[in-house]
Amino acid sequence: MPAKLLTDVLLRSAKPGAEIFDARTKGLCFRITPAGAKGFSFRYQLNGSKKFRRVTLGAWPAMSLVEARDKAAALRDKIREGDDPAREREARVAAIREVEMREALTVADLVKKYLDHAEKTKRSWKNDEGFLRRDVVPAWGDRAAASITQQEVATRLREIAERTPIGGNRVRSVLLSMFGFAAAEGLLAFNPVAGTRKPHREAKEGIERYLSDPELRVMWRQIEAARLDDNLRDALFLLALTGARAAEITGLRLHEIHDIDDGAQARIELPSSRTKQKRRHVVPLSPPAVLILRKAIARRERMIALDPLWDAGQSDALFQSRYSDVAMLARHSLSHALRRILQRLECKGDDAQIERQLQQDRPTPHALRRTLASGLSRLGTRREVVRAVLGHSQGDVLAHHYDSYELLPEKREALRTWGAHVGRLLAPQPDGADVVPLAEKRR
């Protein structure tokens, strides 16, 4: 359409729907929408492009005709230098929207998004949920996720570590994953947990911590006498008697327990989805382990008989959590329970020195697994059988055959021997008598 010389008189007399280009300043356009809104825009073509682009300058009469011509002329100069005003404006608008979106995304919102993602991609997502619901949402839930700083993360982790040292490390790991997910998805510009340190740093020698026979005896008796939830107590005992991992025991389900009434066949069958090695693992049960499981199953049945709704909506988890929104015990519950027991040791009497040693070099639940492995070796169990009991890969060309055969008879005999050894440790001893390990008796 032909251009016209824009004047204030022409602008005032223009009708709704009009679009008038200025004859003096190429590309400058005055537009009136059907609703009557009036304003200036600038239309241009980039060098080598046949497509027109347009950028809004401002509303009239807030922006005068003189100001519009000056702004249009300035944009033409930028275009000659290779700039693209419309693209720059789009980038500014996108940046503003991104900031608004990040400010609107609270930590509670981010937790929900992350857990929805983790449920599909991470087997241990329930553990992540527990840490986030307990240690993160109450403190930061209403905060904008983008406002959380690295310093705040470090401070929060130290606060958690004062209450539960290992828990502080676990929360850091979960936060690292959650904020990393947010950064990868474009929800946040950066991960504020990256660069922070673990709040609790274990001594190197503690990594291989296991219990001596006297330590195992004292710890077992303390667990027995402690004011502790029966599920926690039984789970700790099963760790010591089976060598299973903590999550394998806390997540134990009724359908994984087989032939519990047949001592010669009683076993736990863990599916590949519940083992670290991603392979089916069978754990034969020794007589003391069978007794503990029977007691736990009976306790569960009594609870359901007293309250049919007690198990409503839950899974067939054997060790159910006391929290209504959590189906089963959390792995870290065992760590918390063991830490509380060891903190309350009085270090008096005949076992004072052993109790002090337990407090100074505090074992974790995983130490019970190492204790069983070490104990079986001392009792003369072959190395490949110990590895099979623990569910480790054999790591050689015969691994496939071992996996198929599973060394079940040998594993059952090894765990029976270990159960009997623990029984002897716990049996009352005559004054002055020492417990002599089975391997020493043989020698």
BELUR-V668780 format. One record per backbone hydrogen bond with DSSP energy under -1.0 kcal/mol. NH is the residue of the N-H (numbers start at 1). CO is the residue of the C=O. If there is no record, write none. Layout:
((NH | CO) (NH | CO))
This chain:
((4 | 21) (11 | 7) (12 | 8) (13 | 9) (17 | 32) (18 | 15) (20 | 30) (22 | 28) (23 | 4) (28 | 25) (29 | 41) (30 | 20) (31 | 39) (32 | 18) (33 | 37) (36 | 33) (39 | 31) (40 | 58) (41 | 29) (42 | 55) (43 | 27) (44 | 53) (49 | 46) (53 | 44) (55 | 42) (57 | 40) (58 | 40) (60 | 38) (63 | 59) (68 | 64) (69 | 65) (70 | 66) (71 | 67) (72 | 68) (73 | 69) (74 | 70) (75 | 71) (76 | 72) (77 | 73) (78 | 74) (79 | 75) (80 | 76) (81 | 77) (82 | 79) (83 | 78) (88 | 84) (89 | 85) (90 | 86) (91 | 87) (92 | 88) (93 | 89) (94 | 90) (95 | 91) (96 | 92) (97 | 93) (98 | 94) (99 | 95) (100 | 96) (101 | 97) (102 | 98) (103 | 99) (104 | 100) (105 | 101) (107 | 143) (108 | 141) (110 | 106) (111 | 107) (112 | 108) (113 | 109) (114 | 110) (115 | 111) (116 | 112) (117 | 113) (118 | 114) (119 | 115) (122 | 118) (125 | 122) (128 | 124) (129 | 125) (130 | 126) (131 | 127) (132 | 128) (133 | 129) (134 | 130) (135 | 131) (136 | 132) (137 | 132) (140 | 136) (141 | 137) (143 | 140) (145 | 105) (147 | 144) (148 | 145) (153 | 149) (154 | 150) (155 | 151) (156 | 152) (157 | 153) (158 | 154) (159 | 155) (160 | 156) (161 | 157) (162 | 158) (164 | 160) (168 | 164) (169 | 165) (170 | 166) (171 | 167) (172 | 168) (173 | 169) (174 | 170) (175 | 171) (176 | 172) (177 | 173) (178 | 174) (179 | 175) (180 | 176) (181 | 177) (182 | 178) (183 | 179) (184 | 180) (185 | 181) (186 | 183) (187 | 182) (188 | 182) (196 | 193) (206 | 203) (207 | 204) (208 | 205) (209 | 206) (216 | 212) (217 | 213) (218 | 214) (219 | 215) (220 | 216) (221 | 217) (222 | 218) (223 | 219) (224 | 220) (225 | 221) (226 | 222) (228 | 226) (233 | 229) (234 | 230) (235 | 231) (236 | 232) (237 | 233) (238 | 234) (239 | 235) (240 | 236) (241 | 237) (242 | 238) (243 | 239) (249 | 245) (250 | 246) (251 | 247) (252 | 249) (254 | 316) (256 | 253) (257 | 254) (258 | 267) (262 | 259) (265 | 262) (266 | 262) (267 | 258) (268 | 283) (269 | 256) (270 | 281) (274 | 271) (275 | 272) (278 | 275) (281 | 270) (283 | 268) (285 | 266) (290 | 286) (291 | 287) (292 | 288) (293 | 289) (294 | 290) (295 | 291) (296 | 292) (297 | 293) (298 | 294) (299 | 295) (300 | 296) (301 | 297) (302 | 298) (303 | 299) (304 | 300) (305 | 301) (306 | 302) (307 | 303) (310 | 307) (312 | 309) (314 | 311) (318 | 252) (320 | 318) (326 | 323) (329 | 319) (333 | 330) (334 | 331) (336 | 332) (337 | 333) (338 | 334) (339 | 335) (340 | 336) (341 | 337) (342 | 338) (343 | 339) (344 | 340) (345 | 342) (352 | 349) (355 | 351) (356 | 352) (357 | 353) (358 | 354) (359 | 355) (360 | 356) (361 | 357) (367 | 364) (368 | 365) (370 | 366) (371 | 367) (372 | 368) (373 | 369) (374 | 370) (375 | 371) (376 | 372) (377 | 373) (378 | 374) (379 | 375) (380 | 377) (381 | 376) (386 | 382) (387 | 383) (388 | 384) (389 | 385) (390 | 386) (392 | 387) (399 | 396) (402 | 398) (403 | 399) (404 | 400) (405 | 401) (406 | 402) (411 | 407) (412 | 408) (413 | 409) (414 | 410) (415 | 411) (416 | 412) (417 | 413) (418 | 414) (419 | 415) (420 | 416) (421 | 417) (422 | 418) (423 | 419) (424 | 420) (425 | 421) (426 | 422) (427 | 423) (433 | 430) (441 | 437) (442 | 438) (443 | 439))
